[in-house]
Amino acid sequence: MIKAYSLYEGSFSVDASKAFVPFDPEKDDPHTRKGSIFVHVHPFLIVSEDGLILCDTGLGFADDEGGLLLHENIRKLGYDPADVKYVLMSHLHKDHTGGMVAFTDGAARVAFPNAEYFVQRGEWEYAFSGENSSYRTEIFDVIQRSGNLVLLDGDGQINEQISYEVNGAHTPFHQAFHIHIDGEHYFFGGDVLPDPAEIFKNFIAKYDYDGRKARDLRNQYWEEGRAANWTYLFYHSKTMAIGKGEQREDGSYHIIDVAKK
């Protein structure tokens, strides 16, 4: 039984300025956003008996009442943001970290005060190493002061359910997570495997730190996971956010949508 949910934050265009501009495919004309790529943003919630697990935190947009949209989406599913125990960060680009904090009366506070935030130490240091518009270090300052930050070194395990591996292809210290709950194997590849369409495209992306490695890892994760019945979580997918590999009669594989409707 799938216990993972997309906390969909929206659709956006991104140009050379690295600004994420909301984009409504039904109303907006993509031709007016020349030089842009178009992405969706899907943080994920996974339910476990040991507490709620959050995979990346989105852009940190607010709802109509000024509250964190991520909190609202969790409540819509019937869960309490206060019960989030693990925040698993693939990397620290701003479209993945905005919801690490919440702003109340102009002050930034940890968005999930009962959770530990798991970040690779190398990624943390890299984010502070120079001027880069992809990182919002003012958010990281809040997390650092909170006492909720856990810095990881290399591959390892958080507990019996959650393991992590540094794959480094999108950023130098990007990490992926394997999460085992009630017989399901969830794979969160962050921005190394952000969209199911990328599995079937043999391309090298300019936005990756090591595009060749990212391409090779996408193939590796697909070949390994499709036969092992992994549940893939696709952070930037424009089609399905949660999918599995399924074998056709001719022996080939395709991806099927397994998200709860």
Buried (B, 14 or more C-beta within 10 A) or exposed (E): EBBBBBBBBBBBBBEEEEEBEEBEEEEBEEEEBEEBEBBBBBBBBBBBEEEBBBBBBBBBBBEEEEBBBBBBBBEEEEBEBEEBBBBBBBBBBBBBBBBBBBBEEEEBEBBBEBBBBBBBEBBBEBBEEEEBEBBBEEBBEBBBEBEBBBBBEEEEEBEEBBBBEBBBBBBBBBBBBBBEBEEBBBBBBBBBBBBBBBBEEEEEBEEBBBBEBBBEBBEEBBEEBBEEEBBBBBBBBBEBBBBBBEEEEEEEBEBEEBBEE
